[in-house]
Structures are given as structure tokens and as C-alpha cells.
Amino acid sequence: MSNLYQKLGPQGRALLNNKGLSTGSNFQGSNVAPQELDFLINELRNPSPELSVNKVLGYLYNYLPYIKHEHNLRLVIASFLNTPVCFGNNVNFEENYLIIEVFKLLFDKKLKVSIPTLSIKTFYTVLLKELKHFQSYNPPANSWKILPIISGVLLSNPTRDELYTNENFIEYKWFFQNWDNEATELFGKAFKYSLSNSFSNNINYLSLISLALVFKKNENVVEKYSEKVSSHLIINQLMQMIFLDPLVSISVYEKFFQLNVNNPNVEKVVQTEILNKPVVKHLNKLSFLLEAYFGLLGFSEPDDDLVRTSLTSITQFNKVLNFTTNNSIFNDFNGSKQSNPLIQSFWFFMKTLLFSETIVFQGILTRFLTANTKFGNSIFWFGRRDLTRIEMQYKNIALELIPNLYYINFILLSIGQGGFDNYNFVYYLTIELSLATGIRFEKNTMYLIANYQEVNMHPDVLNQNYVTTSKILFVLGLWENYLQSPYRQPGYCQEIYDIAINLADSSKYSNDDLLEASHSVLLFYFANSDHIDIPNVTKYVELLLDQFPQRLSATQLSIAIETIGKKIFSNPINYQQSPSVFSNSAENFFTFLLNRFSMIPPGVPIKTKNEGGPLFNSAQPISEIDAQSTLNTLEQDGKVSEDVIDENKAKPPADKLIKEFLPKPKKYEFENRLTPETAREAGIVSLINLIPYFPLSVFINWLNKIWDLITRSDIQEQKFLVGMLWKVISDSLDLNRMELAVNWWYEDKGFSQQLKLTSKI
């Protein structure tokens, strides 16, 4: 213990030097110096009317660490356990919770001033013996009283290990290990008597928060603490304690809306009245406990009813939270970034709430995934009827979870779109389960966005409303998953298109996240539709061009055009049975693009500084839409995972061999850049990127039409566009198309000789 002197506090160092001790206390609310032993014991056993829990704990904090005799320690502990102030008929949860805090501080203090007072080993041994005797004397009446003491002592273990176990492994390691085992065993023995419907909520809450602080998620099995206690009782009491009780639950957040943002003392008020409340302070640990007990439930009807009832309560809590925040000063797009102490404290509370609820949801969902370890070798130990019932339970649970994630999405967005592992697990598993409900998913999801009582999508309202925007973004994220699922239905997909195309209109809506997420949904709609209507396509492309280049980058335009074009060109709809100037939808779409891009005048510059992020932002916890683009290859070779060769169902050529013997373009200097700098360049590049998908029957014809667009551009644009054209021809075509394109390039366009481009405009 060579470093012990440095690690001890001033009291411990004074004792080591025989300089006496200081009786000062840091415990809030205690201004009373320690009294003589007989006075203290008399005060505990026969308290005066003004004696409070806070004062009793102040006495203990100032007196216990300095006791020099075992007998005195036993007398004080016994007197404390029998004092009616702390353990009488009118127990107050939040006052008695301080027992945990003070015993933690008290033992921290004792560990630093052990010499020459009662030794550490003796101190711990005497305390445990007294607690054992007290509990065994009358288990039903006394068990709950020792739980907060054990919990507080165990919370001081980090200090204990730093000062003693790590410094003197041989002397203390085994002693403290045995002590912890015995204390934990005593805790479990007492807990089964400490939770009952016959007890007041205050006693039940005190027992549960003691358990939450003792339970270690990664080390302990929670059943060992509550072997004979009903999981239903524990879950119901935890739900009451965390979400429902207006006096102690996290509904204390409502005080945020009553505080003045300009109050100079607001930070102190928030700490005292909100953040230091026991349930709020230990919300994460309580959530881990609730998660563990949800995980213990089986699949009987009562278990299912309990889960559904609990989720309904949480949903109602989150709905009130959402609507209350919606009507408060915290409904701000930049709220979490503001430096005001009240606003910062509010978002800190919200982030803690989000994490804790996610942990609870995770516990509800993992029951299904861990069923094989709890009910035999495999979940298929159940009969077919049981499996059907369990499957129905989880689909129903998933549908119940969606509104919860919907209401708290405004918190998730405030901490960044990336989400975190626990949330991603809950989010994607919930979606996977709920999608399988088909029409129920469709109706419930549409209700969340089309119901005026939930959201008002009028631009004047939505452009100023962060909370409502976050709800719409959540639904858009659900639709991205739906549009990629095998359960999608054409009619519902069309409803999604109609809403998304409206939300993607930048002339109405100003929020960038909303616009990008709407574009993301629309691209998923086109990429996964079995049948694409050209009017829907042209409407969307017109919208894209209206927003380019002010809101959309050249890269985003190219991605959108390629996503739609690849789908149309791969499966064109023939017009033979209906009068049309076009033979099929592919020709219709290509001609439409030619006409629109030909209307873009040459030389109109665009900003290129935002080209670093090539993909559309998604409304899901993942940050980007997985839309593959040939432009990615133009910027970074090998970046695209989509194999264009495979897309065209042709065998790839031996690239190195063919490129080695291909004639090189001579006497023509390509533009030495890969990023378009004018609006016309960007439009024509997006058309060039569609070349790998051109039908073979019209391949050369369409190449000529693109060439015509290029030659009607100005000189600098022509140099750039010819370079882009050659890069696609040389890098991105299958064998059949490459043969046609190379012949066209060298023989038809004469690139084997010097070529002078001249503008036709």
C-alpha cells in the first residue's frame, strides 16, 4: 500500500499522522456535528418531531467512519435499522433513496480514514453480521430495510478496490470477494420478501431501485435476486415507477415546460427538481432491469397481455411527450445545438430517455430470439399452433412498437441520423416483423402521416415545425423499407408516390432533410416498381430539373436519372396496342430526356463544392440510400458494387487483353476533369451514364442522339463530355455493347485521326 497515503483524503492522512480528525461533513442538509454515542442512539430510537431522514443520514455520515469499537458499531447500526424516522409507517421513496447515496459516500469516506479507527475488515464484517441478524429476525418486516444499505455499500466497491484490493491483493482480494458473495446472497434472500402488492409503492420502489443498482447486466443473472418473485409483479411495479407514477416517474420532464429559459439559476433548478430525482438519475439502470425481466417472460396469453399493456402505457407516455414538446420552446430545428442551459438540459434528458426506452424495447423483442435457449433445444419444440400464436404475438408487438419509435424520432434526429446499435436492432427487427402484417402495416403507417390529428403537412406549418417534420421523416423511413419488401402492393406504392412527390417539392417545403428523404423514397419507388408509369416519371424528372442545380447536385441528378432509366430500359413497356409515336416506354423516356437536356443552354455554371456526398440522405437510421451510379465509377474506379456486365447478361471481356490491343485515341486532348461544371454538362453526363443500359437494337441510334447533344454544346463542354463518353465506352460496357461502341467511336466518329470539334450553336 505504498500509494495509500497519497490516495487517502485529508482526514485519513491526519489520522495516519496522529493529528486528530475533522468532523466536517460534505453531506447536503447536514449541519449537525457528531454527538456522543448515547445521544446519537437515543435520537435514533426516540426521535424528536423535527428529526428527518436527511438529519439521520447526516449523523451516520459524520459518526460511523470514526467508530473505534465493534460494540459501538453494532449499537449504531441496530439503532438505525429500528429508527421509525427511516423505517416507520410513512416511508417516502425519494427520502429513503438517500440511504443508498449516503452509505455509498459513508463507505467511500471510511475507506479513506480507516486508521486508527475500526479496521476495514472488521467494519465490513460487523455490518454484514448485523444486517443478516436483522433480516432473519423478522424477514417479512425487515427485509426491505436492508436492501438500500447493501446497494449503497456495493456502489462504493470501485473506491474499495482502488485503495485496498488493487494495492494489497493477497490481504484483501479473497476477503472482499467472499464479502460480496455473501452480501449478494443476502440481498437475494431479502428481496423475495421486499416486493409485494401489500406494501406501499414507496417500499416497492425502494426495493426495485436497490435491485437496479446491484444488478449488473453483463455479470449477473437477474433471476438469482428474485427467484420466487413474480416477473409480472416486478414488471408492473417498474412500469409504474418509471412511466406512470406522477410523483416519482420520468413524467417529471413536464417541469421543463414550466421553467423560464432566461432564469440565471435555471441550471441549478433543473438539477434539483428534475435530473437528480432517483428514477431520472438511474433511468438507464432501471431500463436494463426492466429489459431483463421482459426477457424472462414466456409466450402464454398472460405474458402477451402484460407486454401489450406495457407497450400501450409507453405509447401513451410518448404521445403526450411528443405533443407537449410540439407546443413548447423546444420545438426548434436547431434546438439541441443551442447553448442555453435549459435547452441543453432538456435534450440531455431526452437522449437518456431515448436510450432507456430503446433498451426496454430490446428486451421485449429479444424474447423471441432467445426462445430456443429458454424453452428447449429449439423454438420448434413448440407445436405448429403454438408457433403460429407466437408469430402473431410478435407481429402485434411490432405494430405496437412503431408508434413509439414514431413519437420519439424527434429525439433520435437531435443526436444525429446514425442511430446506435441498440436502436438499429429495435428499428429494423420491428420493421421486419411488422411488414409481414401486410395491409395492417399499410393502414397503420398511412394513419401516422395522413391523419390531421397527428401531422399537419401544410407547408406554412411544416416548414416551422421540427417535431412534426421528424414524424414525417420516420414514416418516410418506413416506406423506404416497404418499397424494398416482397409485401409491397402497387396501389399502396402509388399512394406513397403521391405523398412523396408532394413533399419533395422545394417550392413548398424548405427543410433539406425532408426534401432529401422524399427523393430517397421516390427513388426506391422507381427502383422497385414492377410497372412504371411514364407520367409519374416525367413529373418526377421535371421536379428534379426544377431543383437542379440550386438544391440538387450534379451527382444526385445523375443517380436519380440512372435509377429510373435502368429500370425502364431493362423492362420497357411496348405501345403496340395503343396509338403512340413511340414504340415503347424506353424510347418515350429517352426522347423526353433528350428534349429536356437540349433545352439547357450551354455555359451555365453550377456549384461543385457540395459534390463530396454523392448519395441521397435517407430517412432511416442509416445515413445514405444505396443507389448505385455509374458516376461513382467515373469518380473512383471500382467503387460501384453493381456489375453492369451482369446487368446486361453478357460475359465480361478479358479487360486487360482487350484494352491492350484497342487502338488508342490519337491527337485529341480530353478535358482533364471528371466533375461537371455547367448545368448542361451535368444533364448530358446523366444521359451518358445510361448508355450501358441502352437496348442493342437502338444502341448506335441513341449514341448518335447523345453525340448530337454534345456537339451542340460549347467548346469546353464538348471536350469534357467527349471524355466522359469515352470513359463509359471504355470502362462500363459489356462485350456486345463495347464492340458496337468502339466501332462507332473509331470508324464512324473518326477518332483515329485528328478531330476538331466545333460548336453548332
Buried (B, 14 or more C-beta within 10 A) or exposed (E): EEEBEEBBBEBBBBBBEEEEBEEEBEBEEBEEEBBEBEEBBBBBEEBEEEBBBBBBBBBBBBBBBBBEEBEBBBBBBBBBBBBEBBBEEEBBBBBBBBBBBBBBBBBBBBBBBBEEBBEBBBBBBBBBBBBBBBBEEEBEEBBBBBBBBBBBBBBBBEBBBEBBBEBEEEBBBEBBEEBBEBBBEBBBBBBBBBBBEEBBBBBBBBBBBBBBBBBEEEEEEBBEBBEEBEBBBBBBBBBBBBBBBEBBBBBBBEEBEEBEBEEEEBBEBBEEBBBEBBBBBBBBBBBBBBBBBBBBBEBEEEBBEBBBEBBEBBBBBBBBBBBBBBEBBBBBBEBBEBEBBBBBBBBEBBBBBBBBBBBBBBBBBBBBEEBEEEBEEEBEEBEEEBBEBBEEBBBBBBBBBBBBBBBBBBBBBBBEBEBBEBBBBBBBBBBEBBBBBBEEBBEBBBEBBEEEEBBEBEBEEBBBBBBBBBBBBBBBBBBBBBBEBEBBEEEBBEBBBEBBBEBBBBEBBEBEBBBBBBBBBBBBBBBBBEEBEBEBBBEBBEBBBEBBBEBBBBBBBBBBBBBBBBBBBEBBBEBEEEEBEBBBBBBBBBBBBBEBBBEBEBBEEBEBEEBEEBBBBBBBBBEBBBBBBBBBBBBEEEEBEBEBBEBBEBEEBEEEEBEEEEEEBEEBEBBEEBBBBBBBBBBBBBBBBBBBBBBEEBBBEBBEBBBEBBBBBBEBBBBBBBBBBBBBBBBBBBBBBBEBBBEBBBEEBEBBEEEEBEEEE
